[in-house]
Amino acid sequence: MKETKPNVLGGNAGRNRAHNRRVVLDYVRTNAPAGRAQIARSCGLSVQAVSNITEALQKDGLLRAVGHRTGGRGKPVEQYTINPDGAISVGIEITPDALVCTVMTLHGDCIHKEECDLEDASPAGAIPAVQSILRRALKACGGRREHMLGVGIVMPGPFGVSGLSDLNAATLSGWDDIDTHAEFNTALGCPVLIENDATAAAISERVAGVASAIDTFCFIYFGTGLGLGVITEGHAQRGAFGNFGEIGHIITQAGGNQCACGNNGCLETYASRMSAQTFLNARGVDMSEVATMADLLQRENPVLLEWIDQAAIHLSQALSILENIFDPETIILGGAIPDAVIDALIVRMNLPTGSVSNRTERSHPRLMRGSSGRYTAALGAAAMIIHKTTTPSMALFN
């Protein structure tokens, strides 16, 4: 197997200790099994520094020795690999009406999933609920808290007080004037990363989904509302205040549906899980559960088909804008609506021929469905923790 060089080399100064740990972990993760001299040579570190780091990483349970390699000159060389059972990360998505939780190993394998209702999405209600679901997840996995690298928390935007704050059922009320990161750090007693749901979903697909071999793409996330995550050359885009990708409030119909943000014709009012429920309920079709959507589609319910046709028209308009702005390799759709409904939307899309993405030689189709479904954002939240622990370049988080 061809050796993979680290994105960033280590340094021998003591102040670089945390960075050097990530350099070594990243190298071993992609080149295991690896010996100390090999690691030192490839990562720009001294053999003594690598010896100290590998010893500490073994003690912390992140690396394990897997015997000795023979066949060369000198005495056999001890080899190291990532210890998949040595640590876990937790990802929790907070939505207006539910919590979604995943637990991931250091190798990126999901070992636990849970979803539960959330009656109160304000800080007073959500933070204790997050504490409870975290306790249940750790118990279910047989993991001890000291084995947990941290918790990734994902929430729908917008973050901070703006003209889109406290809009409707698609947003979380009461969070604008508090330090969310500090609150969760205190409540959970461990390292915490905060991200918006669409960006976390895009990270999930990049780390372990259909975009694992795609460097530049857009991800349309169907939560309660509609969000956009963009990965450009492996880097997640965030904006000045973490609100990059509020695509749900792009106007796709002049003088159209009234949106709670105060505008008329926002995309979110035509093509989101919330809009589907509103559309069906207004026509006498009860869609109290997301699973019902798949059932209605299977029965070819005319009202749902009418909503899908409407959503496809508005999404086609918005996605053509994304193509010409970001020049992505593909646009991926996923999240909290059934795969069959996403497939039906993609089939009905009518992307314009006048687009930079309309070319004959393509490695990927213009539109794709994501692979992680309902748990996409929570998986992305857990993946953020793994990536921060093992990757020195912070490629997805700069």
C-alpha positions in Angstrom: 0.0 0.0 0.0 1.3 3.5 -0.9 2.3 5.6 2.1 0.1 8.6 2.8 2.1 11.6 4.0 0.5 13.8 6.7 -1.1 17.0 5.6 0.9 19.0 8.2 4.3 18.0 9.7 5.0 17.9 13.4 7.4 20.1 15.3 9.8 19.1 18.1 9.1 22.0 20.4 7.2 21.2 23.6 4.5 23.7 22.9 3.5 21.6 19.8 2.7 18.5 21.9 -1.0 18.4 21.1 -0.4 19.1 17.5 2.2 16.4 17.3 -0.3 13.9 18.8 -2.7 14.6 16.0 0.1 14.3 13.4 1.0 10.9 14.7 -2.6 9.7 15.0 -3.4 10.9 11.5 -0.4 9.2 10.0 -1.1 5.9 11.8 -4.8 6.1 10.9 -3.9 6.2 7.2 -0.7 4.0 7.1 -1.2 1.4 9.8 0.6 -0.7 10.8 3.5 1.7 11.3 6.7 1.6 13.3 8.2 4.5 15.3 11.1 5.2 13.0 8.7 5.2 10.0 6.4 7.6 11.8 9.3 9.9 12.8 10.7 10.0 9.3 7.4 10.7 7.6 6.1 13.2 10.1 9.3 15.3 10.6 9.7 14.3 14.3 12.5 12.8 16.2 12.4 9.1 17.1 12.4 10.1 20.8 9.5 12.4 20.3 7.5 9.7 18.5 8.4 7.2 21.2 7.0 9.5 23.9 3.9 10.2 21.9 3.1 6.6 21.0 3.6 5.6 24.6 1.2 8.3 25.8 -1.3 7.4 23.0 -1.2 3.8 24.1 -1.7 4.8 27.7 -4.7 6.8 26.6 -6.1 3.9 24.6 -5.9 5.6 21.2 -3.1 3.4 19.8 -2.3 -0.2 20.2 0.8 -2.3 19.5 0.1 -5.2 17.0 3.4 -7.1 17.1 6.6 -6.7 15.3 7.5 -6.5 11.6 10.4 -8.7 10.5 12.3 -9.2 7.3 14.5 -6.2 7.3 17.9 -5.5 8.9 18.2 -5.2 12.6 15.8 -6.3 15.3 12.0 -6.6 14.6 10.2 -3.3 14.7 7.1 -2.8 16.9 4.0 -1.8 14.9 1.1 0.4 15.9 -2.5 0.8 14.7 -5.4 2.9 15.8 -7.3 1.3 18.7 -10.9 1.3 17.5 -12.2 0.5 21.0 -10.1 3.0 22.8 -12.3 6.0 22.5 -15.8 7.1 21.3 -17.4 10.4 20.2 -21.0 11.4 20.6 -23.1 13.5 18.2 -26.4 15.0 19.2 -28.8 16.9 16.9 -31.3 19.2 18.6 -34.4 19.9 16.5 -37.5 21.8 17.5 -39.3 18.6 18.4 -36.7 15.8 18.8 -33.2 14.8 19.8 -31.1 12.5 17.6 -28.0 10.9 19.1 -25.2 8.8 17.6 -22.0 7.2 19.1 -19.0 6.7 16.9 -15.7 4.8 17.4 -12.3 6.2 16.6 -12.4 4.3 13.3 -15.6 6.1 12.4 -18.0 3.2 12.9 -21.4 4.1 14.4 -22.2 1.8 17.3 -25.3 3.5 18.7 -28.3 5.5 17.4 -31.3 6.9 19.3 -34.0 9.4 18.6 -36.5 10.7 21.2 -39.2 13.4 21.3 -38.3 16.8 22.7 -41.2 18.7 24.2 -39.2 21.9 25.1 -36.4 23.0 22.7 -35.5 26.0 24.8 -32.2 25.9 26.8 -34.2 25.1 30.0 -35.7 22.0 28.4 -33.1 20.9 25.8 -30.0 21.0 28.0 -31.3 18.5 30.6 -32.7 16.3 27.7 -29.2 16.3 26.1 -27.7 15.3 29.4 -30.2 12.4 29.7 -29.7 11.1 26.2 -25.9 11.2 26.6 -26.1 9.1 29.8 -28.3 6.6 28.0 -26.0 6.4 25.0 -22.9 5.8 27.2 -24.7 3.1 29.1 -25.9 1.4 25.9 -22.4 1.3 24.6 -20.8 0.1 27.8 -18.5 3.1 27.5 -17.0 5.1 30.4 -17.1 8.8 30.3 -13.3 9.0 30.3 -13.3 7.1 27.0 -15.4 9.9 25.4 -13.4 12.3 23.3 -16.2 14.9 23.3 -19.7 15.7 22.1 -20.7 17.4 18.9 -23.9 19.4 19.1 -25.8 20.4 16.0 -28.7 22.8 15.8 -30.7 24.5 13.1 -29.7 28.1 12.4 -29.6 30.9 12.4 -27.0 31.5 15.2 -27.1 34.9 16.9 -29.7 37.7 16.8 -30.6 38.6 13.2 -33.5 39.2 11.0 -34.1 35.5 10.8 -34.2 34.9 14.6 -37.2 33.2 16.4 -39.0 32.6 13.2 -41.2 29.6 13.4 -41.2 25.8 14.0 -38.0 25.5 12.0 -35.9 27.4 14.5 -35.0 27.0 18.2 -36.2 29.8 20.4 -34.5 31.2 23.4 -30.9 30.5 22.3 -29.9 33.9 20.9 -28.7 35.6 24.0 -26.7 32.7 25.6 -23.2 31.4 25.1 -24.3 28.0 23.7 -20.7 26.5 23.7 -20.1 27.5 27.4 -23.5 26.2 28.5 -22.9 22.8 27.0 -19.3 22.6 28.2 -20.5 23.2 31.7 -23.6 20.9 31.4 -21.8 18.0 29.8 -18.4 18.3 31.5 -16.4 17.5 28.3 -15.1 19.1 25.1 -18.0 20.3 23.0 -18.2 21.4 19.3 -21.2 23.4 18.1 -22.3 23.4 14.4 -25.4 24.1 12.4 -27.2 21.0 11.2 -26.7 21.4 7.4 -22.9 21.8 7.7 -22.7 18.8 10.1 -24.7 16.8 7.6 -22.3 17.7 4.8 -19.4 16.7 7.0 -21.0 13.4 7.6 -21.4 12.7 3.9 -17.8 13.8 3.4 -16.4 11.6 6.1 -18.4 8.4 5.7 -21.1 8.9 3.0 -21.6 9.2 -0.7 -19.2 12.2 -0.8 -16.2 10.4 0.7 -14.3 10.8 -2.6 -15.8 14.2 -3.5 -13.9 17.4 -2.4 -16.3 20.1 -3.5 -20.1 19.7 -3.2 -23.3 21.2 -1.8 -25.6 19.4 0.6 -29.3 20.3 0.9 -30.4 19.2 4.4 -34.1 18.5 5.0 -34.5 19.2 8.7 -37.7 20.8 9.9 -36.8 23.6 7.6 -34.2 23.6 4.8 -30.4 24.1 5.1 -27.3 24.2 3.0 -23.9 22.8 3.7 -21.0 23.5 1.4 -17.7 21.7 1.3 -15.0 23.4 -0.9 -11.8 21.5 -1.5 -12.4 19.6 1.8 -13.2 22.7 3.8 -16.6 23.4 5.4 -17.8 26.9 4.7 -19.3 28.7 7.8 -19.7 32.4 7.2 -18.9 35.2 9.6 -21.3 34.1 12.3 -21.8 30.4 11.5 -24.9 31.0 9.4 -23.5 30.0 6.0 -26.2 28.2 4.0 -29.6 29.6 5.1 -31.0 28.6 1.8 -34.5 28.2 3.1 -35.0 31.9 3.0 -33.9 32.4 -0.6 -37.0 33.8 -2.4 -38.1 31.5 -5.3 -41.6 33.0 -5.9 -42.1 36.8 -6.0 -45.2 37.6 -3.9 -45.5 33.9 -2.9 -46.3 32.1 0.4 -46.0 34.2 3.5 -42.9 33.2 5.5 -42.5 33.7 9.2 -39.3 35.6 8.5 -41.5 38.4 7.1 -40.7 37.7 3.4 -43.0 36.2 0.8 -42.0 33.3 -1.4 -39.2 31.7 0.6 -38.0 28.3 -0.6 -38.6 26.8 2.8 -42.3 27.5 2.4 -42.4 25.3 -0.7 -39.8 22.6 -0.3 -39.2 21.5 3.3 -40.6 18.9 5.7 -42.5 21.7 7.4 -44.0 22.9 4.2 -45.0 19.3 3.2 -46.9 19.0 6.5 -48.6 22.4 6.0 -49.5 21.6 2.4 -51.0 18.1 3.2 -52.8 19.2 6.4 -54.5 22.1 4.5 -55.9 19.6 2.1 -57.2 17.2 4.7 -54.2 14.7 4.7 -52.8 14.0 8.1 -49.0 13.8 8.1 -48.1 13.8 11.8 -45.2 11.5 11.3 -42.4 11.6 8.7 -42.8 7.8 8.1 -46.3 8.6 6.8 -44.7 10.5 3.9 -43.2 7.2 2.5 -46.5 5.4 3.0 -48.4 8.2 1.1 -45.8 8.0 -1.7 -46.1 4.3 -1.9 -49.9 4.7 -2.3 -49.3 7.4 -4.9 -51.4 9.9 -2.8 -52.3 12.7 -5.2 -51.8 15.5 -2.6 -48.3 14.4 -1.7 -47.4 14.0 -5.4 -48.7 17.6 -5.9 -46.4 18.8 -3.1 -43.4 16.9 -4.6 -44.1 18.5 -8.0 -44.2 22.0 -6.4 -41.1 21.4 -4.3 -39.2 20.1 -7.3 -40.0 23.3 -9.3 -38.7 25.6 -6.5 -35.7 23.4 -5.7 -34.7 23.3 -9.3 -34.6 27.1 -9.4 -32.5 27.3 -6.2 -30.1 24.5 -7.1 -29.3 26.1 -10.4 -28.2 29.2 -8.5 -26.0 27.0 -6.3 -24.4 25.3 -9.3 -23.4 28.6 -10.9 -22.2 30.2 -7.7 -20.2 27.3 -6.2 -19.4 25.1 -9.3 -19.8 21.9 -7.2 -18.9 18.4 -8.3 -22.4 17.5 -7.3 -25.4 18.5 -5.1 -26.5 16.0 -2.5 -30.0 15.9 -0.9 -30.6 14.2 2.4 -31.9 14.5 5.9 -35.1 13.9 7.8 -37.4 12.9 4.9 -37.6 9.4 3.5 -35.2 8.3 0.8 -38.1 7.4 -1.5 -39.4 11.0 -1.3 -35.9 12.4 -2.0 -35.6 10.1 -5.0 -39.0 11.3 -6.3 -37.8 14.9 -5.9 -34.6 14.2 -7.8 -36.5 12.5 -10.7 -38.8 15.5 -11.0 -36.0 18.1 -10.9 -35.6 20.1 -14.1 -32.2 21.7 -13.8 -31.5 24.2 -16.6 -29.2 23.4 -19.4 -27.6 26.9 -19.0 -25.4 25.9 -16.0 -21.7 25.5 -15.4 -22.5 22.1 -14.1 -24.1 20.9 -17.3 -21.2 19.2 -19.0 -20.8 15.9 -20.7 -17.8 14.7 -18.9 -18.8 14.3 -15.2 -17.5 12.0 -12.5 -20.8 12.3 -10.6 -24.4 13.2 -11.5 -25.6 16.7 -10.9 -27.9 15.5 -8.1 -27.4 12.7 -5.7 -29.1 11.3 -2.6 -27.2 11.2 0.7 -26.6 7.9 2.4 -27.1 8.6 6.1 -30.8 9.6 6.2 -32.3 10.8 9.4 -29.1 10.5 11.4 -26.9 12.4 8.9 -26.5 15.6 11.0 -25.9 13.6 14.3 -23.3 11.4 12.6 -21.6 14.6 11.3 -21.5 15.9 14.8 -19.7 12.8 16.1 -17.4 12.8 13.1 -16.4 16.4 13.9 -15.0 15.2 17.2 -13.1 12.3 15.6 -11.7 14.5 13.0 -10.5 17.2 15.5 -8.8 14.4 17.5 -7.0 12.7 14.7 -6.4 15.4 12.0 -3.8 18.1 12.4 -4.8 20.1 9.3 -8.4 20.6 10.5 -9.3 20.4 6.8 -13.1 20.3 7.4 -13.2 22.8 10.1 -11.0 25.7 9.1 
